[in-house]
Amino acid sequence: MQDSNTNGDDILYQKQHDIFMSLLPVIVCGAILGAVGIIGNIFAMIFYTTKSKVTTTVILIISLTIVDFIVCLLVIPNLVEVILNVGNSQRFLCKVTHFLSLWTIASSCILLWVISIDRHRRICKPFAKQIKIHSVKYIVAGIVIFSFALAIRNLIIYDTVAMEISTPSINKTTTGYYCTITDDPDLKIIVSSFHTLDFLLILIAWVTIIVTYSNAVIILMKQRHKMKRQLPKLQQNIKRGQSITETSYGTCDADGGSDWNISVDLDVSRGVDEESSYRDDNDKAHTSQGGNHRPAMLTVNPRAHSVCNLSKRNENDIKSYVKLVAVKSAIERNLTIMMFAASIVFILSFTPFFVIRVIMRIYLGIGIDYELKTVIQFALKLPVLNSVFNPVIYCVFNSKFRKFLKCGV
C-alpha cells in the first residue's frame, strides 16, 4: 500500500514538473510584467494625484490606477496557481484568488467604459450636461459595489477540479487537482448563464468604447483641420492689431498734449481705475472742508485712451485665445487618444479569454488538459495583464508622465 501511494505521488510530481517546465515562459513573463505593473501604477497614481489638474477624467484615471495596482498584486497568487497546476488542492485559495481577480478586473473594465463616455461628452457635446467632479466618487463607489456583486459567483463556480493523471513511463494513474471552473453537472446551467452575462456586458462595453472614441477622434480631427485653416486669419488679425496699436500710440505721442494735460477739472473716466476714483472722492471731501481750492489732476482724453487700450487688448486677447485653444485642444486630444489606446488594449486582452474560456471550455466541452497548454495559459492570463499595460500607455502618450518617471528613477 505504501509503494502504491509512493508511485502515485511520483506520477503526480512528474506530471506537475512537466507542466511547470512547459508553462515556465508564462510564469517568467507574468512575474516580469506583474512587477512592471506594480511599479508603473504606483508612479501613475502619484503623478495623476499630485502633478495633474483635478478633472473628472483625471479622478477616474486615479481610480483606475488604484484598481490596476491591486490587479497587478493579484498576479502573484495567479502565478502560484500556475506553478502548482495539477497539484493545487487549496480550494479556499482557488476561490478567493478568482473572486478578487474578477472583482478588480471588472472594476477596471467598467472604469474604462465610464471614461469613454466622459471623453465623448467632453469632446462631442461640450455644452451638454457633464459628469461633475463631486459625482465621480459616487460613480466609483457604484462601480466597486457592482463589480463585487458580479464577482461573488466565482466563490461558487470555481473549485479545485479532480483530474486523472498518467505518464508514459509509469503504467499507473493518480488523481490531481487543478483550479478552474467546476465541472459539477448541477452548476453547468448557472456557469453558462454567468458567462453569457459576462459576454453581454463586455460586448456593451466594446460597442460603447468603439462608438464613443470613434466619434471623439473624428471631432478632434475636424477641430485640428479647422484650426489649421483659421490660423492664417488669426495671424492677420494679430498683425492688424499690432498696426492699429502702433498708429494709436503714434497719435497719442504726436498730439502735443491733447490727450494728456494738466487741468483743474476733475474729468477722469470712471473706468480707468478704482483707486483714482477713490482718490477723487477724498479730494472732493477735502475741498468742501477747506475751501474752493481744487488740486491739479492728470486727466486722460477718454477717446484716445480707449483706442490705445482697445487695440492693445484685442491683440492680447487674440494671442491668448490662440494659445488657449491650442493648449486645450492638444491636452484633450492627447488624453482622449491615450484612453482610447488603453481601451483598445482592453478589447484585445479579453477577446482570447472569451474564445478559450467560454466558447472552447464551456460550450464545446474541451477538457482541462486543453487549458494547461502554454499559449492557452498566456491567453487566459491576458485580462490580468491588461492592467500592466495601462501605465505603459500613459508613458507613451503623456510626455509629462515620462519626465516624471525620469525624475523619479
C-alpha positions, 0 to 999 in steps of 0.5 A: 500500500505504501509503494502504491501511494509512493508511485502515485505521488511520483506520477503526480510530481512528474506530471506537475514538473512537466507542466511547470517546465512547459508553462515556465515562459508564462510564469517568467513573463507574468512575474516580469510584467506583474512587477512592471505593473506594480511599479508603473501604477504606483508612479501613475497614481502619484503623478495623476494625484499630485502633478495633474489638474483635478478633472473628472477624467483625471479622478477616474484615471486615479481610480483606475490606477488604484484598481490596476495596482491591486490587479497587478498584486493579484498576479502573484497568487495567479502565478502560484496557481500556475506553478502548482497546476495539477497539484493545487488542492487549496480550494479556499485559495482557488476561490478567493484568488478568482473572486478578487481577480474578477472583482478588480478586473471588472472594476477596471473594465467598467472604469474604462467604459465610464471614461469613454463616455466622459471623453465623448461628452467632453469632446462631442457635446461640450455644452451638454450636461457633464459628469461633475467632479463631486459625482465621480466618487459616487460613480466609483463607489457604484462601480466597486459595489457592482463589480463585487456583486458580479464577482461573488459567483466565482466563490461558487463556480470555481473549485479545485477540479479532480483530474486523472493523471498518467505518464508514459513511463509509469503504467499507473494513474493518480488523481490531481487537482487543478483550479478552474471552473467546476465541472459539477453537472448541477452548476453547468446551467448557472456557469453558462448563464454567468458567462453569457452575462459576462459576454453581454456586458463586455460586448456593451462595453466594446460597442460603447468604447468603439462608438464613443472614441470613434466619434471623439477622434473624428471631432478632434480631427475636424477641430485640428483641420479647422484650426489649421485653416483659421490660423492664417486669419488669426495671424492677420488679425494679430498683425492688424492689431499690432498696426492699429496699436502702433498708429494709436500710440503714434497719435497719442505721442504726436498730439502735443498734449491733447490727450494728456494735460494738466487741468483743474477739472476733475474729468477722469473716466470712471473706468480707468481705475478704482483707486483714482476714483477713490482718490477723487472722492477724498479730494472732493471731501477735502475741498468742501472742508477747506475751501474752493481750492481744487488740486491739479489732476492728470486727466486722460482724453477718454477717446484716445485712451480707449483706442490705445487700450482697445487695440492693445487688448484685442491683440492680447486677447487674440494671442491668448485665445490662440494659445488657449485653444491650442493648449486645450485642444492638444491636452484633450486630444492627447488624453482622449487618444491615450484612453482610447489606446488603453481601451483598445488594449482592453478589447484585445486582452479579453477577446482570447479569454472569451474564445478559450474560456467560454466558447472552447471550455464551456460550450464545446466541452474541451477538457482541462488538459486543453487549458494547461497548454502554454499559449492557452495559459498566456491567453487566459492570463491576458485580462490580468495583464491588461492592467500592466499595460495601462501605465505603459500607455500613459508613458507613451502618450503623456510626455509629462508622465515620462519626465516624471518617471525620469525624475523619479528613477 
